[in-house]
């Protein structure tokens, strides 16, 4: 068996040793090197040609973000970030995913040794996923944008007003590995009067607040972390809070967010399955479903229930996915009305809402 070769980059000797021990205990991977700063890591990468790097953020000589940016320009490869669970750590992790990191692990602030050991299954799973990823520059050609972060908006030639779209319509999105950037690609192309959008992205507690705030500063629509009981409004997107289950319900003629501390579903909290099942039940033919990149099968069966209830579903194609697992399972379940490249999904969605597909093609 060919083992996954991993280089660990972290300025803490304790973390380096713990990660190396965890990696070397797996039959399918080995830690071939450990570096305490990016300059040493750079030489190790040249000499050892690893399959995956685990990368800390705050390090001497060069921080992890600067190193990641250079690495992705000069030698793109799978990177799993190790980020301390703090507000700043969450913001920086979002930036790391934009730069091309495949995924991240939230490193505990206290009880570091025991905390990392408890995260063993998450760490090795993310390394395995990263090793199978084909890293590519995720830049959509032909997109011209002017953004104003102070105004919290983006103007793009593809974000044409839809006019009065029924407030009964609802867009629901499910994603996992690679999904933060895929979600951004879609939301940045939504006009200010788009129907309400509900989103489950697999993400731990402490990171979705920063994720929502980052998107809110880039999009014409308002993006926020969902709050239990709030009404779902047109021109707004609601992101499932990390570590909570998120679904929708009806209150009279309105849709509302339901956020609860439920059990894990398909090993996830939030789970795409939970959101999509509620959409099938309460929204039915007024729903548009979108399944984006991600590992596993979370949400696939529920998306088929959405289609059976009358929703129109888009599934991201393999070529544009970071990980094709969740979209593949949705297709196998017969949940997809259309299988499209990521850059084509926004235009097709808007066209089905009453626009012209050609107006939104990228």
Protein Blocks (a to p, Z undefined) as FASTA:
>chain_A
ZZdddddddfbfklmmmmmmmmmmpmkbccfbdcfbfklmmmmmmmnopabdcddfbdgh
iafklmmmmmmmmmgcdddddddddfklmmmmmmmmmnopabdcdddfbhklmmmmmmmm
mmmmmmmmmmmpccdddddehiacdddfknopacdfklccebjadfkbccdddddehklm
mmmmmmmmpcfkbccddddddddehjlmmmmmmmmmmpmbdcddddehiacdehiacddd
ehiacddddehjbccddddddddeehiacdfklmmmmmmmmnmmmpccdddedehjehkl
mmmmmmmnopacddddfklpmblklmmmmmmnopafbdcdfklmmmmmmmmnopafklmp
ZZ
